[in-house]
Amino acid sequence: MAPIISIRGLSKTYASGHKALRAVDLDINSGEIFALLGPNGAGKTSLISILCGIVRPTSGTASVAGHDISSDYRAARRAIGLVPQELTTDQFETVLATVTHSRGLFGLRKNPAHIESVLRALSLWEKKDAKIMELSGGMKRRVMIAKALSHEPRVLFLDEPTAGVDVDLRRDMWDLVRKLREGGTTIILTTHYIEEAEEMADRVGVITGGRLILVEEKTALMKKLGRRTLTVHLGEPLSALPSELADWELRLSEDGQDLIYEFDTYDEESGIPALLRRLDQSGIGFKDLNTRQSSLEDIFVGLVHDQARGNAEQEQAA
Amino acid sequence: MSDYSNWRGIAAVYRFEMARFARTALSSLATPVITTALYFIVFGSAIGSRMQQVDGIPYAAFIVPGLIMLSMFTESIFNAAIGIFMPKWSGTIYELLSAPLSPIETVIAYVGAAATKSMVLGIIILTTAHFFVSLPIAHPVAMIGFMALVSISFCLFGFIMGIWAKSWEQLQIIPMLVVTPMTFLGGAFYSITMLPEPWRTITLFNPVVYLISGFRWTFFGVGDVPIVTSLVFVAGFILVAIGVIYWMFRTGYRLKN
């Protein structure tokens, strides 16, 4: 199946000289939930803004639902619903009026039944006649989602959807996102919260410094890069790593109380039994052991760290 | 370009703008009406009774077209500028920029709504004036047409101001420092034939002269300059404004990075 979003060599350099995107290539499949993961300033919002027509690309091309975003921008934009990061709404309009307005702006004929179902799904129906300025921050965020869904988009962009959002809204939003996906909507969310990507996404793209450094099925990504950590809580603190243990890549915690050993989950031999025997032989007593599966967060921090180091080396070489 | 136009999008923006005007209808319409009434009392009755006729027209009637233009200039610029400046300032412009709306459609919607409001205002001031002076209108159709052209041209200008301005202060600076003086010196309250040289020649460089003169012609059949000259000026103004807006959208000037 042809991807619903296709991005080729997309770059953006702002007037300030800041390179927000560097030759990004990305295909997004129809009907998937794609999480674009990266630290602040990685280029996530720039990427979304270009696709939506808010920022102009410096070079490269992109198409949404088969329509080029610049030569066929009307059809491309019609397919997109955008919920931006910043909480910006009109103030004096009523909820119903602003959501109805959004639908008209995208060129669709009125459909009160659809607007009602969107407002109900977001628990906004009771507030439909309230002025937006009278609403709480969380309710305003719901209004912005309702506006984005008013024109029945095939692709929904959620830019940092849960930044500053309460638990109820977060849960409602995820319910809605799942429901939308069941209805065939493609959802792209940007986040720097790993749990969000971990919980929701089918695929994850990691972006940092304007480069898309990795795109992977979430489960495959976790499998591929999953590491476990063994922590050995010692009976007596150590001041330095004993030389007998040099065969393993161990770290000593700052208080000298814990030995920390990281290993790949899928390695044939973890080396743990041997490590424990060696500890025993060396007379190092321990009180407790625990192992932990690394989360997507650890994977992510590792990737970003490697990338930053790679860049620094490149620059030194150049 | 796609092969259809988004007239529903134009209608949505137009309705949104008109709803905004309706919310502030009282203040935005009452203010110019009261101002106009004050001008009539001061210039028309108090001073006008001691003045000669200008071009064979009683002074109180003579100033009506200038007064209408004065209010329409200011309001057209202000309303069109606010219309596009507000979303830019509050951030809600993201929705407009991401909507399937072409630049031309965006301009039609915003300028159309602001010009509609200016027309309503001009007609209200004209009606108010009728309570103070007897006012012949020699060319009523031309009068309405001229009003529409002036509304459109100044709303286009205001739209440019709204895109250009980065702050509320900048938004007000051009109307205050440029447009108001040009209007006062553009023959709103006098015929430029009353001026001595070299002021008369200098005044002819003020574009507002041609607008007020043309509008006055539609009332009294006489103006400081021929009506054709006035129309050429309005047309030129509109073309320049459209050219600037075209450039702004093409380059994304202060709208898109």
Interface residues (C-beta under 8 A of the other chain):
Chain A: Y14 A15 S49 C52 G53 I54 V55 R56 S71 D72 Y73 R74 A75 R77 R78 I80 L82 P84 E86 T88 T89 D90 Q91 F92 E93 A97 H101 S102 R103 G104 L105 F106 G107 L108 R109 K147
Chain B: M1 S2 Y4 N6 W7 R8 G9 A11 A12 V13 R15 F16 A19 R20 R23 S90 G91 T92 Y94 E95 L96 L97 S98 A99 P100 L101 S102 G252 K256 N257
